[in-house]
């Protein structure tokens, strides 16, 4: 099955390897790429804090090149296992993984009664994590570790959309909005084509347009392995 991967390039390559091992053909079409802000992170790390909160592995990648030796013992609360693994690989020794969403991570931090956290955030981001901490009276400071910027598709990349692939992987609402703004011409040309859209969470699925040709699938857990399991239920190419 030909599968569109819209993740940023660094993440997309790892996803592509998984897809090939599963017997699928990845089509790499990132719609956004990160811009890291290491200077802002370095300044924030010098301020008093008792823990770090991270809701994306991209925030961990934004730490590359910084001297983190003095911070490796700082407790880290990560949104899910993939982000937690990235933090451990970066040298952090005390990492706790949440269930996979910002809202759930906030509940975990509240349960741990953690205070004075430094949140390494992205832009754009869901407000649920910060809102959850604020409502519970958890003291935290937010620093934007990176921002996602829209990138254009090359002519070669656009050619990969003809014929339209059978499936699309979506990891965020923002990516969903951008990719469907671009895919509209191809969807209009192939109304008889069943297009499987695999979403990491129900929140991501909310950004998928309601069209007869689109079949939405939502992962049981916000985890990439769970997302890729959905491919087995798509049944390859189907024409109505």
Secondary structure, 3 states (H helix, E strand, C coil): CEEEECCCHHHHHHHHHHHHHCCCEEEECCCEEEEECHHHHHHHHCCCCCEEEECCHHHHHCCCCCCCHHHCCCCEEECCHHHHHHHHHCCCCCEEECCCCHHHHHHHHHHCCCCCEEEEEEECCCCHHHHHHHHCCCCEEEEEEEEEEECCCCHHHHHCCCCCCCEEEECCHHHHHHHHHHHHHHHHHCCCECEEEEECCHHHHCCCCCCCCEEEEECCCCCHHHHHHHHHHCCCCCEC
